[in-house]
Structure formats: C-alpha cells, structure tokens
Amino acid sequence: MSRIESINPVTGEQIDSYEVATERDIEEALSRSSDAYQSWQERSLRERERMLTNVADVLRDRKDKYAELMTQEMGKPISQARAEVEKCAWACEHYAQHSSAYLSADHHASPAGSTAKTVYDPLGVVLAVMPWNYPFWQVFRFAVPYLTAGNVGVLKHASNVPGCALAIEEIFLEAGYPEGVFQTVLAPSDLVDGIIADERVRAATLTGSGPAGKAVASTAGQHLKKTVLELGGSDPFVVLDDADIEQAVERGAWARNQNGGQSCIAAKRFVVHDAVYDEFVDQLVDEVESLTIGDPMDDTTDIGPQARDHFCENLHEQVTASVDAGATVLTGGEPLDREGAYYPPTILSDVPTNCPADSEELFGPVASVYRVEDEDEAVAVANDTRFGLGASIWTADRERGERLARDIEAGCVYVNQLVKSDPRVPFGGIGDSGYGRELSAVGIQEFVNQKTVWIE
C-alpha cells in the first residue's frame, strides 16, 4: 500500500509516514459525510455557532502543539505558526458571533398580504482541496463558515502536510462535532476528479495553483457543481511619491518575506514612483538584509526554509532566467549553502518584460522592483498581469489612494496596509487568481442554496 511521508524541510528527515487513502477509503468517507449531513443540517444555527467556540478553545489550548507540527512539516517560523493558529481561533469566534446575521433571511418587496424572502439552506458535502503554505488557516477559512452554514466537509490536503490534515480533523471531533461532519482523506491527486464527480459531493473549493484550479473547475463544470477557486497572485505594491517611505519599507519587506515568501497574496511586484524610487529601494535592501534566516523552531527566526527542496530549485531557476534576460540582483539571488531548502530574501531591479520575475508568480522571497514616472504609469504596471488577487497602495493622501484603488484590477486593494485575508471582509481574486469569495457574509453564502420563498 502506498504511503505519504512527512519530511522536515530543514533536515530532510522523515517525521512520520501515513497510508494513502484508497478508492474504498474514499467511498467510506463520502458515505459517512452523506449520512452526517442528514442530521447536521437539522442542527440549529445557534448550536452550530456555539460549537465554534469549542473549536477556538481546542486551538488555543494546543496552540504550541499545532504550531510545532506546521513548522516541522513545512518550515514556517514558529512565531508565525503560532499566529496562524490564533488566526484560526479568531475566525471561529467571528463566525460564532456573526453567522446568524450573515444567514438571516432577506426580505423583499411584495404585494400586500404576501411575504417574499431569500433563505440560505446548505448544499451538502463540500470537497476542499487545500495547499501546504498555510496548512491550518487555509482549511479553517473554508471549514468554519461552510460547516456553520450546515454543510459537511471533506478535506484533501497537500501531500506534504498530512500530519496537519489529520490534526484538523481531530480538532473538530474534540470540539464535539459529530463524526463525518469534517473528514480528512489522504487521497492522491489522481482521485480528486472521482470525488468531485460523485453524486454525494455538491460543491468544491480549491486554493492552489492555476493548473490545479482549472482541473477542478473543469470536472466540476462537467457535473454542474459550484466551485470557489483562490489561485496564484502577483500582487503589486504601489509606492507613490507622497508615501511614508519608512512605513512602506517596513511593511513591504514583511509583505514579501513572511512565511518565506510562500503566499499567494505576498507583495511580489514593487511599483515605485521615480521621485522616491532610489530612497525606497535602498532602504528595502537594508530591511530585507536585516531579516533573520535560521532554524524555524527558533522564536527569533524571521525566514525559515522553503517547504521542499524542489520548490527552492524551481524558484532559483526563475531568478536565474530573469537575470539572464537582463534583471539586476540587488541582494540575494543564490540558495544558501547550508542544510535545508533556504533561499535568501532577494530583490531584482531592471526586470525585463515577460521574464519569469515579471510574468510568473515567484512563490518565495523574491521581489521585483519597477520605476514609474507617475500614478497613471503605476496603475498600468500594476494591472499588467494575468493575475488579480490583491494589491496595496502607499500614499499620504487617503482620497488619492481610494481613487486609485478603484483603478486597480484585483479582488482586494489595501491602502497603507499589506494585503491580508480577514474574516470580516470578502477575500478572493479575478482573472487567473480565481473566482468566488471566502470569508465575511459573502463567503458563508457561497455554498448555500439562496432560496426564494414566496408566501401568499
């Protein structure tokens, strides 16, 4: 029987080994999900909200345990891993407080003596295909609202974080969720199409690469099933001539390099006004060079290893191809000569059009910087991408920032703030960054039947 090995990206040593789910295992899991849905959908929304507080308690009680598991499996610095667990607990508390309002019936104009309203009923079994880079947050971002709406979830997690995947299932069980409401299946990717096609699965959500998203959307489309996709990004970080440079540098260095730069919403293309370009870039180089690279289990570490050796190798190939095309390395640019898949914070300038650093998503700590003459050119460069996930604008003039935000083609634009996912606001992209929204009221309403009820 095939097995999944959990490997420490620092040492290359095996942490654990797990049996890969077979078609029979998946059949049994879907059967449990279908059975669980019948009773779960009948639970009151208030009861489902209360259960979220149990989940938050479990997360906080075992925060160090779960953080260490993340760090061991994919290399996230331990302080950032603890923050990720805390963010998951926050999402639970948010939906425990607001789900009733988000799912309350909407009433519409109707003739005298009649009532017309929209109610929000669950769909059933939802498949989630999730990535490794935020192995807890990405899962909780889908599970918390969708389960609270009355759906049940089946998780197919990334193959390099199996321990995290199983731990999340245990969290929901420990919090009192009935068996089958949330399940993890350690399924190989070649079985995903079959899961989506199964008549018991009513919808699917994926966070991951463009090719993976297209594959899920294609199969779901053949079976007329709803999907939400959050795919890659090449987010612009626009620095205007009136920006607070010190603040923009500090936040920009973090926006590009947190989680080892392995984030869809990381700031990847720095679009800087000519009037402040030299000052900003010089300070950005100093700032990223001051970040501490080291053992991810050390609280003082800012940047750990890339999650796998081949991710580091692929990243360096993109950097090398960009330099060969004419890009200039201002700092970094070579894998570190040490044990583990370490790549240093890297900044590229003079980035040619259509080289990898310009046109592709660099999923690691590599920033591309662009000099622009005015705000119109800044917007044009920001929009010169097939992606459209997030963007940020840095300016002392809030009205100017809000005006330009409307011109940026992205799912979310932050002014004087780094791009982030927050349970209070919708999150998602356009273009090759996907479609649909997660979080807030919009997110919890993605996988429900928005049913019109007319009463005469």
N, C-alpha and C positions, 0 to 999 in steps of 0.2 A: 504494500500500500504506500502511495506517495506521502511525503511529509513536507511540511513547511518548517524551515529553520529560521529561528530568530537570531540575528547576528549583531553583535556590538560593533558599531562603525568606528570606534576608536581602536579597539584591539583586534578586530576581526574574529573574535572568539564566539562560539555558539553559546547563546544564552539558554535556549530551550528548543524543543522540537515538537511539532504538532501534526496530527493526522489531517490530511487534506479531505474535505468533505466529498463524498461520492454522490452519484445521482440518487441513490437510495436515501442518503442522509438528507439531501435537499428535499426530496419528496416528503420525508417525515417532518422536516421543519415547516414546510408550507402547509402541511396538514394541521400541525399544531397551531400555526398562525391563523388559519382559516377558522378553526374551532374557537380559538381565543377571541377572535373578533366578534363572534356572535354575542358573547356576554360582555365584552369590553365596551362595545358601542352603547350598551344599555346603562352603563355606569353614569351617574350624573356628572355633569361638567364640574360641579363643585368638588366632588370626590376626586376626580382626576387632578384638579388643581391642588388639592391638599396633598396628594401623593407626591407632587413635585417637591414639596418641602422636605419630604423624606429623602428624595434623591440628593437634594442640596446638602442635607445633613451627612449622608454617607460620603459624598465627595469631600467635604471639609474634614470629616473625622479621619479620612485616609489620604489626605492631600499629599503627604510626603511619599507614601507608597506608590500612588499613581504617577506622581511626578518622576520618581526614580525609574519607573517602568518605561515611561516615554523616553527619558534620557538614555537609558540603556539600549532601547530598540532603535531609535532614530537620531540620537545625538543632540537633542535640544538642550541648551544650557539649563541647569536645574532650576535657576531662579525663574526663567521663562516658562518652564514646565509647571512650576507651582502656580504661576499666574494663569496658565491655561486652565488648570483645574478650578481655580477660583472663578474664572470667567464662566465656566460651565455651570457652577453653582448659581452665579448671578442670573444666567438665562433661566434656570429653573425658578428662581424667585420672581423674576419678571413675569413669566407666564402664569405662575401661581396667582399673581395679583391681577393680571390683566386679561386672561383668556376669556372670562365671562363677558367682558366688554367687547373683545375682539369678535366673539362669535354670537353676540346678541342679534336677534332678528332686526333686519332693516325694514321699516315700514314705508310704503309708497302711497302716492295719491290714488284715490279710488272713489267711485260713486258713493253717495250717501247710503248707509246701510250695509256696505261691504268693507272687507278688510283685505289689503294686499300687502304681502311682506315676502322678504327673502330670508330663508333659514339656511343654516350651514350644517349639513349632515356629512359624516365621514364616508370615505370611499371603500375602505377595506385594507387589504395588505399592500404596503408600500415597500418597494425594494430600494435600498440605498447603497450605492457604490461610492466608497469614500477613499480619500488619499491618506498618505502617511505623514504629511508635513505638520498638520495639527491633528494628531490622531484621536484626541478626545474632543476638542472643540468642534471640528467638522461634523462629528457624529451627533453631538448634543444639539448642534444648531438645527439639524433636521429632526431629531427624535423628540425633543421637548415639545415643540408646537404640534407636530403631526400626531403623536400619541395622545396629547391632551385634547386634540380635536376628535378623538375617538377611533383613529386608525391604529393599526398594529404595524410594527416594523421588522424588516429582515435586513440585516447588515452584511454586505460583502465588503470587508475592509481590504486595504492594501496588504500584499503578502509579506511585507517586511515588518508589520506591526501586529502580529497575531496575538501576542500577549495583551496588548491594549484592547483589541477587539473583544476578547473573551472577558476581560475585566469589566468592560462596559456592560455586557450582558449581566454579569454578576451584580453590578451596582443596581440595576433596575429590579432584579429579583430580591436583593437585600432590602430595597426600599419598599417592598410589598407588592410589586406589580405581578399579576398572575403569570404563570408560565405560558409562554407563547406570545405575549404582547410585544416583547422585544427579544429578538434572537440574533445571534451571530452565526453565520455559516462560513467556514474557512474554505470557500469554494474557489477553484481555479477560474481564471478569466474566461476560459472557453465554455464554461457552463452558464455564464450570465445570460446569454441570449435565450436559453431554455427557461430560465427563471422568469425573465420578462414575459415570455410567450405564454407561460402558464396562466390558465384562466382565473386562478385564485389571486393572482397579482394584479392589482388595479392601477398602479402607477409606479413610476421610478424617478429617483433623483440621483444625480451624479455630480460630484466635484472632482475634477481631474483634468486630463489633457484634452486637447481638441479632438484627436482621433478617437479617444475613448468616448467622448461625448457624442460624436457623430454615430458611432456604432450603437450606443444605447438608444439614441433618438430614432435611428433607422428601424431598429427592431420594434421599439415601442410604437412607432408610426404604423408599421405593418399591422399591428394589433389594436390600433386606435386607443392607445393608453397615454394618459397625461404624463409629461415629464417636466422636470426643472433641471437645468444644467448650469453649473458655475464652473467655467473653464479657465483658461490661462489669461494672463494680462501682461501688458507692457505699459504700466501706468506712468503718465507724465507728472513731473514735479516741477511746476512752473514758478520761477522766482522772478518777480518784476522789479523794476528799478527803485521802487519805494519800500521794498521788503525789509523787515528786520533781519539783517543778514545773520547775526549771531543765533537767533532763534531758528531760522531756516536751515542753517548748517547743522545745528544740534539735532533737530527733528529729522532732517534729511538723511543724516548718517544712520540714524536709528531706523528710519523707514526703509532704507535699502538693506540693512545688515541684520536686523533682528531675525531670529530663527535661522541664522546662517544664510540669509537672503532667500530662503526657500519658502516663498509666499507668493500667491497669485497677485495679491494687492500690494506687494512691495513697490516702493518708488524705484523705477528702473531707468527712466529717461529724464534727466535733469535739464530742463529748458530754461536758460538763464539769460536775462536781459544784458545787453552789451555793457551798460553803464555799471553793472555790479558783477560782471562775469569773473574778472580776474580775482577780485576780493573773495567772492563766494567760493570759487574753485580752490583757491589756495587754502582757505580755511577748511573746506570739505576734506581735502587731502590730509591736513593735520588731524582733523577729527577722526577720520576712519583709521588712521595710523595709530591713534591712541587707544583704540579698542583692544581689549584683552582677548587673545586667542589662546585656548587651552583646554584642559580637561572639563568636559561639560558637567561633571559632578561637583565641580568647584564653584562656590557661590560667587566668586569674583570674575568668572569667565563670561565674556560678552558673546563670543563666537566659538561654537564647537565645530565638529567635523560636518562635512556633507553626509547625508544619510547613508550613502553607499559609495563604494569606490568608483563604480561606473558613472554615477552622477557627477562626481568630481572630474572624471576624464572627459565626459561629454561637455561639461562647462568649459574646460580648458581648450577643447577643440573649437568651440565657438569664439573664445577670446583670441586664439591663435589665428583663426580665419579672418577675424576682424582686423587684427594687427597687420596681417599680410595684405589686406585690402587698403591699408593706409591709416588705421586708427593709431593713436598715440597712447601708450601706457603711462599714466601719471603716478600710479602707485600700484603695487601688487603685480598680478599678471602671471604668476607661476605657482603651481601647487607647492605647499610647504614640504620641506624634506624632514618629515617626522612620521612617526607611526600614526596611522589613521588617515581618513579622507579629508584632509584640511586644505581649504583654499582661502587665501587671504582676501580681505577687502580690497577691491580693485576698482580703479577709475580710469575710464577711457575717454579721451577727447578726440577732436577731429574725426568723428565717426562717419565713414562714408555711407551714402545711401545704399540700402539693400544688403549691406554686410550683416552677419548674424546679430551683432550688437545693436543694429538699427531696426531690423525687421523681425527678429525672432524673440521669443521670451527666453531670457537668461535666468535660469532658476538657481541662483546662487549669488554670492555677494559681489556682483559686478555692476557698476553704474556707468551709464553713458551720459556725457555732458554735451550740450548743444548751446552755441552762442546765437542769440537772435537780436534783431535791431529794435523791435518794438512789440507791443502787445498783440498786434494783428499777426505778426510772424510767429509769436509764441503760441497762439491758438492754432495756427496752421500746422506747426511742427507737432504740437500735442495731439492733433487729430490725424496725423499722418501715420496711421497704424491700422491693421485689421482688427486689433483688439479694442475693447471698450468697457473695461471693468471699472476702474476708479481713476481719479486724478486729484491733485491738490494744487492750490494756487496760493502764493505767498505775497501779500501786499499789505501796506499800512492803511489802505483805503478799502473799508469793508464793502462799500457800494460798488466800487470798481471790481472787487473780487466776485461779488454776487452777479454782476452783469456778465463778466467773462465766464463764470460758471455755466451760464445758460448756453454759451457757445461751444463748450467742451462736449465732445461726443463720448459719453461714458455713463455707466449706470449710477455712479455716485461721484460727486465732486465736493471736496472739503476745502474751505478757505481758512488758511492759517492753522491747519490741523492735518496730521497724516491720515491717510485713508485707513479705515478700520471697519470691522463688522461689529455692530452694536445691536443688542436685542430690541432696542427702542425704535430703530429705523429700518426701512427695507434695504436689502442688500442683494445685488446681482448685477449682471452686465448686459451689454448689447454686442452685436457683431460676433466675432469669433470668441468672445468671452462668455457666450451662452445666452440664456433667456430664462424668464421666470424670476421670482424674488423669494428670498428667505427672510425670516425674522419679522418682527412687528406684527401688526394686524394683517398686512398683505401676505406675509409668509405663512401664517397659520391658516389662511384661506386658500392657499394654492391647491391643497389636496383635500378638498371638500366638494360636495355637491351643493352648489349655490342654487337652492331650490326655491322657485316662486310658488307661494301658497296664496291662493285667492279664495276668500270665504265670503259667500253671498248671504 
